[in-house]
Amino acid sequence: KGFVFIGRISPQKNLHHLIESYAKLDGKIRDVFPLIIYGKEDHLGYPNISIEKTNYLLDLIKIVEKLNIKSNVIFKGYVARDLIHSEVGSSSIFVSLSTHSDENFGMAALRSLSSGARAILTYWGGHIEFDSSFPGQIAYTPVSITDDGPQFDTDHVAKLMHDSYQAANNTFPSLLPSHYQVSQISDSFNKILKTDLNTEKLVPTLN
């Protein structure tokens, strides 16, 4: 159980805002619902807004210590995917405040949602697509674009975390929508490969 982030340790993922939001929760919630961060630092900074960060993980640890929540925040480091899947289930709440410019729909978010877990996501990029597939499971937070980069209202994020925690016992069924399943994706690619795009000849079917 806990609020869970799975991904790269990078300023593009706005983990400093996530930690600051978590620190605003009531201590009684933090004591039973830790913030668990899975991932390895990438040392890439935030190139799109000219931010160089080579010690972002160290910065996060300092923020945790300053906010006096060291016992409530767990940095797991790199963990094999299968082990993460065995540890994280429907009783967890997946949180991603990512504003990475190429953010796709997110494998970690998809895995968590399909297990029945709730999620708190940025209304950004591929995250937006999930709402139609997992109605009622996701709380979205808006992103403000400023001269200093993307910003969040940490009070708002903290409220989403609080409300999600209060509803955490009301889990959703484990379900992977058909359009995300391998068989459906394979069928879609085969249809594309068979399409006569130039109206001259059909592309050979791949066996």
N, C-alpha and C positions, 0 to 999 in steps of 0.2 A: 504494500500500500504506500501511496505517496504521490506527489506531483513529480512527473518524470519528463526529463528532456533526453532525447537520443539524437546525437549528431556531432558535427564538428564543433570543437571549442574555438569559436571565432567571434569577433565583434559583429560580423554579419548576422549572427544569430541573437544578438542583443541579450546575452545572458546576464549582463550587469543590471539591465532593467528587470529581468525576471527575478533576480535575487532581491532587488530593492522592493519589488512588489510583494514577494513572499514574506519579507521582513515585516510588512505592515499587517499581516494576519495576526489574529489573537494567538498568544503564546500557547494556549491550550490546544489549538488546532495544530500548531507547529510541532508540539510534543508528540502527537500521535500520527502526524502526516508529514513526513520529511520531504525535502526537495532533493531528488536523486538525479544526478547529472552523469549520463553515460557519454563518453567520447574522448577523443584525443585532440590536443591543440594542433592547429594547422599552420600557425605562424604566417598566415597570408594577410592579416590585417583586413582592411576594407578598401580595396583599391579604387572602387568607383567614386568614393568621396575622399580619396587621398589620405586615408588614415593608415598609418603603419603601426602595427601592434605585433611585437615579437614576444611579449611576455603577458599575453592576455589572461592566461590561467592564473598567473601570479597576482595580477590585478584583481581577479575575481576572489581569490582566497583572502586578499587584504580587505575587500569589501565585506565579505562574510565575517571576518574577525572584527571589523569596525562596527558592524551592526549587531554583534554579540549573538550570532545565530550559528556558531561553529558546530554545535551539537545537533543542529537540525538540517544541515546541508551536507550531502554526501557526494563527493567527487569519485566516481567509480573508475575513471580512466577508460582506456580501450577495453571492451569486453566483446567476445565473440558473439555473433548474431544469435546463434542457437541458445546460448546461455541467457542473453537478454530476453528472448522470447519465453524462456522458462521462468524468468523472474518477474516479468511485467505482464499483468493480466487485466481483467475487466475492473478490478478494484482500484486500479491506478488511474490517474488523470494525466494524460499526455499534454504537455505544454510546449509550444514553439512560438517564439516572438520573432521568427526569422524575417529579415527583409533583404535576403540575398537576391541580387538582381535576376538570377536565373533560377529562382525557386520553382521547382516543378511541383507535382502534386504531393511528393514526399513519401518515401517508402515507410519511414518510421511512423508517420501519422496514419498511413493506410493500415499498417499492421496493428496499431493500437486500436483504431476505430473498429476494424473487422473483428477484434477480440471482444468487443462490447464495451470498451472503455470510453469514458468521456474525454473530450479534448478542448483545449483553449488554443486558438490559432490566430495569427494575424490575418486580417482581411487583405490578402496579398498573394499575387501570383496564383499558382496551382492550388493553394489552400482553399480558394473560393469554390473550386469544383466539388469539394467533398460535401458541401451542404445538401446538394440534391440527392446524394447517395446515402447519407447518414443523417436524416432529419431528426432534429432534437438532441443530437449527441454533441454538437459543437457550439461553443461560445466564441464569437469573434471579437477581436479588439481592433479598432481602427488605428491607422498609422498617420502621424503628422510629418510632413516633409519640411525640414528647416534647413537653414544654412549650415548647421552643425550635423546634418544627417537626419535619419528617421528618429522620431521621438514618440514616446508613449506616455499616456497618463497612468502613472503607476498606481494611483488610487483606484482607477477604473479596472486595471488588471487585477489588483488585489481583491476587488469586489467580485470579479468573475471567478477568481480562485476560491473565494469564500463560498459563493453560491454553488459552485461545482462540487466543493467538498460536502456541503449540506445535502446535495442530491446524489452523492457518490454511491449510496447503498441501492439506489434505483438503477440497476445496470441494464444494459441493452443486450439482446441476443448476439452471439457470435455469428457474424454473417459477412461474407465477401460478395459484394454485388457481382452479378454475372459478367458485366462489362470489364471487370478487373481480373477475371479468371483467365488462366493461361489458354484454355481451349477457345474462349471467345476472342482473345487477342490474336491467336493463331488463325482463326477463321477470318478475322478482319483483314489480316495481312494477305492471306490467300486471295481474298476478293480483290484487293488492290492489285496484286500481281497478275491477276487474270483480266484486269480491266484493259480495254483497248483505248488507251489514252490518245493515240494518234489517228484512230479510226482506220488504220492500215492493216494492223495485224495484232493478234492477241499475244500477250507475254506468256511464254511457256509456264505451265504449272510446275511448282517445285514439289518434289516428292519428299 
